[in-house]
Amino acid sequence: MNIKTKAEYFTAMAALEDLVAKGLSNFSPEEHTRFGELAKAAEVWELNEYPMPLKPSLVQLLTYLMTHLDLSQTEFANQLEISGSLLSDILNGKKKPNLDVARQLHSKFQLDGNLILESL
């Protein structure tokens, strides 16, 4: 299976969600195979469509989030509950994020805590 468009990706994701709702232990052999094919195809599409460096810097993570979520720097700062100037300083490498910023990235944007720490 090969996903070529965003519409095909969303269709595959909907099919995956339907299968997951059924419960993995309730899969027939055909559904198990289908699940694996859909998951692999979705993963390949995501890696091609939204490539992420293996060890991204915090600035790369923040820039990716702003772009992916279509947020301005001000909107993103508001989401993180920090000032625009602090976000600007972090993006320009003048300051490191504090623990509160890391917590907000984790809780509001579901970024893995290890990824945040490794990006510093």
URFEN-V893628 format. One record per residue. PSI is psi in whole degrees, -180 to 180 (NA if undefined). BURIAL is b if it has 24 or more other ideal C-beta (glycine too) atoms within 12 Angstrom, else e. D_CENTER is the distance of its C-alpha to the mean C-alpha in Angstrom with 2 decimals. Layout:
psi: {PSI PSI}
burial: {BURIAL BURIAL}
d_center: {D_CENTER D_CENTER}
//
This chain:
psi: {140 122 128 -23 165 -36 -43 -37 -47 -36 -43 -42 -39 -41 -40 -44 -40 -42 -42 -39 -31 -32 126 -36 -13 6 142 167 -38 -39 -35 -45 -44 -42 -47 -42 -45 -44 -44 -44 -41 -41 -44 -45 -45 -43 -35 -39 -37 66 142 131 151 -40 78 151 164 -40 -42 -41 -47 -44 -42 -47 -46 -43 -49 -38 1 50 141 169 -39 -45 -40 -42 -42 -41 -39 -7 44 168 155 -34 -37 -44 -43 -44 -39 -45 -29 5 11 -27 154 150 148 179 -36 -40 -44 -42 -42 -41 -40 -49 -40 -28 7 33 136 134 -38 -40 -42 -48 -41 -23 -9 NA}
burial: {e e b e e e e e b e e b e e b b e e b e e e e e e e e e e e e e e e b e e b b e b b e e b e e e e e e e e e e e e b b e b b e b b b e e e e e e b e e b b e e b e b e e e b b e e b b e e e e e b e e e b b e b b e e e b e b e e e b b e e b b}
d_center: {22.94 21.24 18.78 19.79 18.55 15.84 18.48 18.92 15.25 15.42 18.75 17.55 14.81 17.65 19.94 17.68 17.48 21.25 21.84 19.87 21.89 24.99 24.22 23.79 27.30 28.77 27.67 30.48 30.49 29.56 26.58 25.42 25.73 24.03 21.03 20.72 21.18 18.61 15.92 16.85 17.04 13.60 12.20 14.50 13.59 9.83 11.04 13.63 11.97 8.88 10.43 9.36 12.45 13.30 14.14 12.63 14.68 13.76 14.82 12.49 9.45 11.14 12.17 8.90 7.80 11.38 11.54 8.62 9.97 13.43 14.63 17.68 18.13 20.37 18.09 15.28 18.07 19.24 15.96 16.10 19.82 21.07 23.45 22.67 24.85 22.99 19.67 21.74 23.29 20.06 18.79 22.27 22.49 25.37 23.93 21.60 19.46 21.32 20.40 19.87 17.18 15.38 15.90 14.63 11.30 11.16 12.71 11.57 7.86 7.59 7.13 9.49 12.89 13.96 11.31 12.48 16.03 15.93 14.76 17.88}
//
